[in-house]
Amino acid sequence: MFKKLLIIFGVIFVITILGITFFIGKGDPTMQKEGDEFVKTALPQILQTLDEDTFLKYSSPDLLKNLDSSKIKEMLNLYKKMGTFDQFLGAKGKIKTSYSFKERKYYYGKYVALARFKETGRAEIELTIINRNGNWGLYHIKINSRAFNELVKKDVEVANKEKDNDSGIFKTEDKIK
């Protein structure tokens, strides 16, 4: 008798786990369409201006909890090295459903987008969006471009050289005179 109960509870447990696995991560066509529209609207506007107000307009509260204003400005100034935004070339991503004890059901999506900048050419943008309580927002963004990476690498090299030059007895201002 105990063995049969154990088997029944085992089967119920497996079915429950499979059910949870099925529902977590399952997409919702309506949310997919909304997420796609959010990315098509928000990303070009963010890339066009690369200013703090536009970035904040499309950011999620989750992102803003982790970034203060100075970090946002620093990131946007770094991305401005890409040059003038020229064209949004599209994005692909998948919206998934997830659950948490705190807020229950929410949606998130990971996207890869392509854009062209006049000075540095094509760039790949990785972004994650999140929808909590019916509002979409940017959760993560990262711009990848060979030209951009080279520009950043040069800036780091220049900064390191300046640091090495300042390590002597004289201050930088004294060396210029």
N, C-alpha and C positions, 0 to 999 in steps of 0.2 A: 504494500500500500504506500509506504514512504517513498519507494522508488518511483512509483507512478506519479506521485505529487511532485517529486523532484524533476521528473521529465516534463511534466506539464508546465511548471514554473520556468524551466529552462527554455521551452519552446516559446512561451509568452515573452520572456526576456529577449530572445533572439528576434522575434517579430517586432517588438518595441524598438530595439536598436536599429533594425533595418528600416522601420518607418521613420524614425528620427533622421537617419542618414539620408533617406529619400527626400524628406521635406527640407532639410537644411541644405542650402546650396542649389535648390531648385529655382529656376528662373521664373519670372512672371512677365508675360508678354507686354502688359501695360507698362510695367516698371522699366522694361527694356527700352520701349519706345521713349518714355520720359527721360531716361538716362542718356540715350543717344541724342535727344534734342538738347538737353542741358549741355552736353559736351560741345555740340555744334554751335551753340549760342555763346557759352561762357569762354571757351578756350580762345577763339579768335579775338574776342574783346580783351581778354587778359594779355594776349601776345601783342595786340595792336598798341596798347598803351603802356604796359608794364609799369603801371602806377599803383600805389598802395590802395587808393579808393576802389578801383576796379577789382583788384585782387581780393580785398575784404568783402566786396559785394557778393562774390561767388564762392567764398570760403565757408567751410562748415565750422560750427562751434568746436568740433573736435580738433581741427587743425589749429584754430586760434588759441586753444588751450595750451598748445605745445610751442607756439611761436609768438614772441613778443614783437612789438612794432620795429625795433631795431633789426631783428633777424629778418623780418619781411623786407625791409628796405635794403638790407645787405644782399639778400637773395635776388631781389628785382634789379638792383644795380649790376649784379653779376650777369644776369640774363640779358640786360641791355647791351652787353658786349656782342650779342648776336647780330645787332644792327636793326635795320628797319624791317618790320614784319611785312611780307609781301603777299602770301597766299596760304590759306588753310587747305590742305590737300586731303582731309578726311581723317576719320578715326574709326577704329574697330574695338569693340569690347563686349563684355558679358556682364549682365546684372545678375546677382545672386541674392537669395534671401538668407537671412541669418536670424538667430534668436539670442537674446540675452535675458538674464533674470531681471535686470534693472529696467530695460525699455521694451522688452519682449521682442517683437518682430521689427527688423529694419532691413534695408537693402543697401548693397554696395556693388560697385563695379570697377573693374580694372580695364583701362583702355590704353591703346597705343595709337598715337596720332602722328600725322606728318604735316609739317609746315615748311614754307620757304621764306628765307630772309634775304633781302637784297644783297647785303654785303657778305654773308657767310654761307648762303645756299640752304640746302635741305637740312632739316633737323627732325629727330624723332623725339616725341614727347610722351613720357610715361605718366599716366595720372590715375588716381583712384578717386572715385566720387562716392558719396554716402548720402542716403536718404533716411533721416530720422524724423518721425512725426510729420511726414508729408513734404519736407523741404530738402531739395537736393543741394549739396555743397561739395566743394573741392576738399579732399582729404590729404592728397599728396600730389606733388608735381615734380618732374625731373626732366630737364631738357638734355638730350644727347646729340652731339654733332661733332664730327671730326674737327671742323674749323673752330668751333667753340672751345673744344678741349685744348686745341693748340693755343688759342688766345689765353685761356686760363693758365696753361702751363708756362707761357712766356711771362705772365704777370707774377707767378710764383717765383720764377727764376730771377726776375728783376728785384722782387722783394727780398729774396735770399741774398742777392749780391749787395743790396743796400745794407742789409743787416750785417754782412761780413765786413763791409767798409766802415761801418759804425763801431766795430769792435775794437778799434785802435784807441790811442791816447786822445786823439782829437775828436771833437764833436763834428757832425756833418756840416754845420754852419761854418766852422773854422776851416774845413777843407775847401769849401767853395771860394773863400776869400783869396 
